[in-house]
């Protein structure tokens, strides 16, 4: 009996040490990425495995070398309250829950840019409870150790924007043959429009859904006006006018 108790203690000690090690590694990695760009992400490796070849095209650039319109377009399309929340937009979550309860066949999400960055940099795609739980954990970490500018810079550089295409610079050069800093307002909105489904949507051959999303994003960009990291304010986004083409259902 004594040997069994000792064995159980060793197992629990081993589990505790493993958990502590994983916590320490995750925190250290987040702190390192505060200053150093990630060389690759889990999603990039997964895509390479699925393709059976090394298919990673990424050109990391600093935030000041990316058009401010692209950051604005992504905030307008993905996370209006990016600058004022602490990683989670509970107002958007409530709206998404209500919408999904009323529309069983069509659901929407409420992931913030911070959550998407946590997923893009540290995790993989999926809807399992484990993945979502880790997403929450890493979102808390990056909101703790990074500022909003750093979150946006990594978001813009690590996000998947096509087959083997990662980041704003590569997407801009691939689709529009220009550096990301030279993107026009409409081009920025078109790139932001494909973010929910980058492997099937294209900014140069947009379908009706992508064109609709671009129109809505451009409209919302006019409401938000700019992404001010130094003086964040809650954006005022009025309801879209009934009868406009941007108000039509997809």
C-alpha positions as CSV (number, residue, x, y, z in Angstrom):
1,X,0.0,0.0,0.0
2,X,2.8,2.3,0.8
3,X,4.4,1.7,-2.6
4,X,1.1,2.5,-4.3
5,X,0.8,5.8,-2.4
6,X,4.4,6.7,-3.3
7,X,3.7,5.9,-7.0
8,X,0.6,8.1,-7.0
9,X,2.5,11.0,-5.4
10,X,5.2,10.6,-8.2
11,X,2.5,10.7,-10.9
12,X,0.9,13.8,-9.4
13,X,4.3,15.4,-9.0
14,X,5.2,14.6,-12.6
15,X,1.8,16.1,-13.8
16,X,2.4,19.2,-11.8
17,X,5.9,19.7,-13.1
18,X,4.6,19.2,-16.7
19,X,1.8,21.7,-16.3
20,X,4.2,24.2,-14.7
21,X,6.7,23.7,-17.5
22,X,4.0,24.2,-20.2
23,X,2.8,27.4,-18.4
24,X,6.4,28.7,-18.2
25,X,7.1,27.9,-21.9
26,X,3.9,29.6,-23.1
27,X,4.5,32.8,-21.0
28,X,8.1,32.9,-22.1
29,X,7.1,32.5,-25.8
30,X,4.6,35.3,-25.5
31,X,7.2,37.6,-24.0
32,X,9.7,36.8,-26.7
33,X,7.2,37.5,-29.4
34,X,6.6,40.9,-27.9
35,X,10.0,41.7,-29.5
36,X,10.7,39.0,-32.1
37,X,8.5,38.0,-35.0
38,X,7.5,34.3,-35.0
39,X,9.4,32.3,-37.6
40,X,6.3,30.2,-38.4
41,X,3.0,29.2,-36.8
42,X,1.3,25.9,-36.1
43,X,-1.3,26.6,-38.9
44,X,1.5,27.2,-41.4
45,X,3.0,23.8,-40.6
46,X,-0.5,22.1,-40.7
47,X,-1.1,23.6,-44.2
48,X,2.3,22.4,-45.4
49,X,1.4,18.9,-44.1
50,X,-2.0,19.0,-45.9
51,X,-0.4,20.1,-49.2
52,X,2.6,17.7,-48.8
53,X,5.0,20.6,-49.6
54,X,6.6,23.6,-48.0
55,X,4.2,26.3,-49.1
56,X,4.8,29.3,-46.9
57,X,5.0,32.8,-48.3
58,X,5.4,35.5,-45.7
59,X,7.3,38.8,-45.6
60,X,7.2,40.3,-42.1
61,X,7.0,44.1,-42.1
62,X,6.6,46.6,-39.2
63,X,3.2,48.3,-38.7
64,X,4.4,51.6,-40.1
65,X,5.1,49.9,-43.4
66,X,1.5,48.7,-43.7
67,X,-1.3,51.1,-44.9
68,X,-3.3,52.4,-41.9
69,X,-6.4,51.7,-44.1
70,X,-5.7,47.9,-43.8
71,X,-5.7,48.0,-40.0
72,X,-8.8,50.2,-40.2
73,X,-10.5,47.8,-42.6
74,X,-9.8,44.8,-40.4
75,X,-11.2,46.6,-37.3
76,X,-14.2,47.6,-39.4
77,X,-14.8,44.1,-40.6
78,X,-13.7,42.0,-37.6
79,X,-13.7,43.9,-34.4
80,X,-15.1,47.4,-34.0
81,X,-14.1,47.6,-30.3
82,X,-10.6,46.3,-30.7
83,X,-8.9,49.3,-29.1
84,X,-11.2,49.4,-26.0
85,X,-11.7,45.8,-24.9
86,X,-9.3,43.6,-23.0
87,X,-9.4,40.7,-25.5
88,X,-13.0,39.8,-25.4
89,X,-16.0,41.7,-26.7
90,X,-18.8,40.6,-24.4
91,X,-21.4,42.8,-26.1
92,X,-20.6,41.1,-29.4
93,X,-20.7,37.7,-27.8
94,X,-24.2,38.4,-26.5
95,X,-25.4,39.5,-29.9
96,X,-23.9,36.5,-31.5
97,X,-25.5,34.1,-29.0
98,X,-28.9,35.7,-29.6
99,X,-28.5,35.7,-33.4
100,X,-27.4,32.0,-33.4
101,X,-30.4,31.0,-31.2
102,X,-32.7,32.7,-33.7
103,X,-31.0,31.4,-36.9
104,X,-30.1,27.7,-36.5
105,X,-28.9,27.2,-40.0
106,X,-26.7,30.4,-40.1
107,X,-24.4,31.2,-37.3
108,X,-22.0,34.1,-36.6
109,X,-19.0,34.3,-34.4
110,X,-17.7,37.0,-32.0
111,X,-13.9,36.4,-32.0
112,X,-12.0,39.6,-31.5
113,X,-8.8,40.5,-33.3
114,X,-6.9,39.6,-30.1
115,X,-8.5,36.2,-30.1
116,X,-7.8,35.7,-33.8
117,X,-4.2,36.7,-33.2
118,X,-3.8,34.3,-30.3
119,X,-5.2,31.5,-32.6
120,X,-3.1,32.6,-35.7
121,X,0.2,32.8,-33.8
122,X,0.0,30.0,-31.2
123,X,-2.8,27.5,-32.2
124,X,-4.7,26.0,-35.1
125,X,-8.1,26.2,-36.7
126,X,-10.9,24.2,-35.1
127,X,-13.9,24.4,-32.8
128,X,-13.0,21.9,-30.1
129,X,-13.3,23.0,-26.4
130,X,-9.6,22.4,-26.0
131,X,-8.7,24.7,-28.8
132,X,-11.1,27.4,-27.7
133,X,-9.9,27.1,-24.1
134,X,-6.3,27.6,-25.2
135,X,-7.4,30.5,-27.3
136,X,-8.8,32.2,-24.2
137,X,-5.6,31.5,-22.3
138,X,-3.3,32.9,-25.0
139,X,-5.7,35.9,-25.5
140,X,-5.3,36.8,-21.8
141,X,-1.5,36.4,-22.2
142,X,-1.1,38.6,-25.2
143,X,-3.4,41.3,-23.8
144,X,-1.2,41.2,-20.6
145,X,2.2,41.3,-22.2
146,X,1.6,43.0,-25.6
147,X,0.1,46.4,-26.4
148,X,-2.6,46.9,-29.0
149,X,0.0,48.0,-31.6
150,X,1.9,44.8,-31.2
151,X,-1.2,42.7,-31.4
152,X,-2.3,44.5,-34.6
153,X,1.2,44.1,-36.1
154,X,1.3,40.4,-35.5
155,X,-2.2,40.0,-36.7
156,X,-1.4,41.8,-39.9
157,X,1.7,39.7,-40.5
158,X,0.6,36.2,-39.5
159,X,-3.0,36.0,-40.7
160,X,-3.7,33.5,-43.5
161,X,-4.8,35.4,-46.7
162,X,-4.8,32.7,-49.3
163,X,-3.1,29.4,-50.3
164,X,0.3,29.7,-48.7
165,X,-0.1,33.4,-48.4
166,X,0.4,34.9,-44.9
167,X,0.4,38.5,-43.9
168,X,-0.4,41.9,-45.3
169,X,2.8,42.4,-47.3
170,X,2.6,39.1,-49.1
171,X,-1.1,39.4,-49.8
172,X,-0.7,43.0,-51.1
173,X,2.2,42.0,-53.5
174,X,0.4,38.8,-54.6
175,X,-3.0,40.3,-55.3
176,X,-2.3,43.9,-56.1
177,X,1.4,43.9,-57.1
178,X,2.4,46.6,-54.6
179,X,3.7,46.9,-51.1
180,X,1.2,46.9,-48.2
181,X,2.0,50.6,-47.4
182,X,0.6,51.6,-50.8
183,X,-2.8,49.8,-50.6
184,X,-5.8,52.0,-51.5
185,X,-8.8,52.2,-49.2
186,X,-10.8,49.9,-51.5
187,X,-8.0,47.4,-51.9
188,X,-7.6,47.3,-48.1
189,X,-11.3,46.6,-47.7
190,X,-11.2,43.9,-50.3
191,X,-8.3,42.1,-48.5
192,X,-10.2,42.4,-45.2
193,X,-13.3,41.0,-46.9
194,X,-11.7,37.6,-47.5
195,X,-10.4,37.1,-44.0
196,X,-13.2,34.7,-42.9
197,X,-12.6,32.3,-45.8
198,X,-9.2,33.0,-47.3
199,X,-8.7,29.6,-49.0
200,X,-12.0,30.0,-51.0
201,X,-12.4,33.7,-51.5
202,X,-10.2,36.0,-53.6
203,X,-9.8,39.8,-53.6
204,X,-9.0,39.8,-57.3
205,X,-11.9,37.5,-58.4
206,X,-14.5,38.4,-55.7
207,X,-17.8,36.6,-55.6
208,X,-21.0,38.3,-54.5
209,X,-20.3,37.7,-50.8
210,X,-16.9,39.2,-50.9
211,X,-18.2,42.3,-52.8
212,X,-20.9,42.7,-50.2
213,X,-18.4,42.4,-47.4
214,X,-16.2,45.0,-49.0
215,X,-19.1,47.4,-49.3
216,X,-20.0,46.9,-45.7
217,X,-16.4,47.3,-44.5
218,X,-15.9,50.5,-46.5
219,X,-19.1,51.9,-45.0
220,X,-17.9,51.0,-41.5
221,X,-14.5,52.4,-42.1
222,X,-16.2,55.8,-42.7
223,X,-17.9,55.5,-39.3
224,X,-14.7,54.5,-37.3
225,X,-12.5,56.9,-39.3
226,X,-9.1,55.7,-37.9
227,X,-7.4,53.3,-35.5
228,X,-5.9,55.6,-32.9
229,X,-3.7,53.5,-30.5
230,X,-2.9,56.5,-28.3
231,X,-6.4,57.8,-27.8
232,X,-8.8,54.9,-28.2
233,X,-12.5,55.7,-28.1
234,X,-15.6,53.5,-28.6
235,X,-16.7,53.8,-32.2
236,X,-20.2,55.1,-33.0
237,X,-21.6,52.7,-35.7
238,X,-25.1,53.7,-36.7
239,X,-27.4,51.1,-38.3
240,X,-27.0,50.8,-42.1
241,X,-29.7,52.7,-44.0
242,X,-32.5,50.5,-45.2
243,X,-32.6,50.2,-48.9
244,X,-28.9,50.5,-49.6
245,X,-27.2,47.7,-51.4
246,X,-24.9,47.1,-48.4
247,X,-28.0,46.3,-46.3
248,X,-29.1,43.4,-48.4
249,X,-28.8,39.9,-47.0
250,X,-25.9,37.8,-48.4
